[in-house]
Amino acid sequence: MKVDETTKDLICRKVEKLETYSPRLVESHVILKKEKYLLTAEITLLAGHLYAVGRGKDKGNLLTAVEQALSRVSVQLKKFREKLKGHHRSIRTRKSL
């Protein structure tokens, strides 16, 4: 699927914002597909020990599909970050009791 430069820049900026959740992003792939009437966006991120995949589908708007995929990937990154943060916190609280 061919995408114009403004859409490509917009998608790049939105993917770069995901670095706030995980600053060690190794690589990211954005795959855009069009099958008859359905537009599909798939975002794959590799960050340290995490492999996050998000897919979004929409009938008419490509950016809506990209937003759905980004929201799914950001949820995965947030959960992974909270898991890493909370890992040592529970040990400290147990020792203080």
C-alpha positions as CSV (number, residue, x, y, z in Angstrom):
1,M,0.0,0.0,0.0
2,K,1.4,3.4,-0.9
3,V,1.2,6.1,1.7
4,D,2.0,9.8,1.2
5,E,4.7,11.6,3.1
6,T,2.5,13.4,5.6
7,T,0.9,10.2,6.8
8,K,4.3,8.6,7.0
9,D,5.6,11.4,9.1
10,L,2.6,11.4,11.4
11,I,3.0,7.6,12.0
12,C,6.7,8.0,12.7
13,R,6.0,10.8,15.3
14,K,3.4,8.7,17.0
15,V,5.7,5.7,17.2
16,E,8.5,7.8,18.6
17,K,6.2,8.9,21.4
18,L,6.2,5.3,22.6
19,E,9.8,5.8,23.8
20,T,8.4,7.5,26.9
21,Y,7.2,4.1,28.1
22,S,10.3,2.2,27.2
23,P,13.5,4.2,26.4
24,R,15.3,1.2,25.1
25,L,13.4,0.5,21.9
26,V,15.6,-1.5,19.6
27,E,13.4,-1.5,16.5
28,S,9.9,-0.9,15.3
29,H,8.0,-2.1,12.2
30,V,4.7,-0.6,10.9
31,I,2.8,-2.7,8.3
32,L,-0.1,-1.2,6.5
33,K,-2.5,-3.4,4.5
34,K,-5.5,-2.9,2.4
35,E,-7.8,-5.9,1.7
36,K,-10.9,-5.0,-0.3
37,Y,-12.6,-2.5,2.0
38,L,-10.7,-3.2,5.2
39,L,-7.6,-1.2,6.2
40,T,-5.2,-2.9,8.6
41,A,-2.3,-1.5,10.6
42,E,0.2,-3.7,12.5
43,I,2.9,-2.3,14.8
44,T,5.7,-4.5,16.1
45,L,8.1,-3.2,18.7
46,L,11.2,-4.9,20.1
47,A,12.4,-3.4,23.4
48,G,15.0,-5.2,25.5
49,H,13.2,-8.3,26.8
50,L,9.8,-7.3,25.3
51,Y,8.2,-8.1,22.0
52,A,5.0,-6.1,21.6
53,V,2.5,-6.4,18.7
54,G,-0.6,-4.3,18.1
55,R,-3.1,-4.6,15.3
56,G,-5.9,-2.2,14.3
57,K,-8.6,-2.5,11.7
58,D,-11.0,0.1,10.2
59,K,-13.2,0.2,7.2
60,G,-12.6,3.8,6.0
61,N,-9.7,5.6,7.8
62,L,-6.1,4.4,7.9
63,L,-5.2,6.7,10.9
64,T,-8.0,5.1,13.0
65,A,-6.4,1.7,12.4
66,V,-3.0,3.1,13.3
67,E,-4.4,4.6,16.5
68,Q,-5.9,1.3,17.6
69,A,-2.6,-0.5,17.0
70,L,-0.7,2.2,18.9
71,S,-3.1,2.0,21.9
72,R,-2.7,-1.8,22.1
73,V,1.1,-1.5,21.9
74,S,1.2,1.3,24.5
75,V,-0.9,-0.8,26.9
76,Q,1.7,-3.7,26.6
77,L,4.6,-1.3,27.2
78,K,2.9,0.2,30.3
79,K,2.3,-3.2,31.8
80,F,5.8,-4.2,31.1
81,R,7.2,-1.0,32.7
82,E,5.0,-1.4,35.8
83,K,6.1,-5.0,36.1
84,L,9.7,-3.9,36.2
85,K,9.1,-1.1,38.6
86,G,7.0,-3.2,41.0
87,H,9.4,-6.1,41.0
88,H,11.8,-4.8,43.7
89,R,9.2,-2.7,45.6
90,S,7.5,-5.8,47.0
91,I,10.8,-7.1,48.4
92,R,11.5,-3.9,50.2
93,T,8.1,-3.8,51.8
94,R,8.4,-7.4,53.0
95,K,11.8,-6.8,54.7
96,S,10.5,-3.7,56.5
97,L,7.6,-5.6,58.0
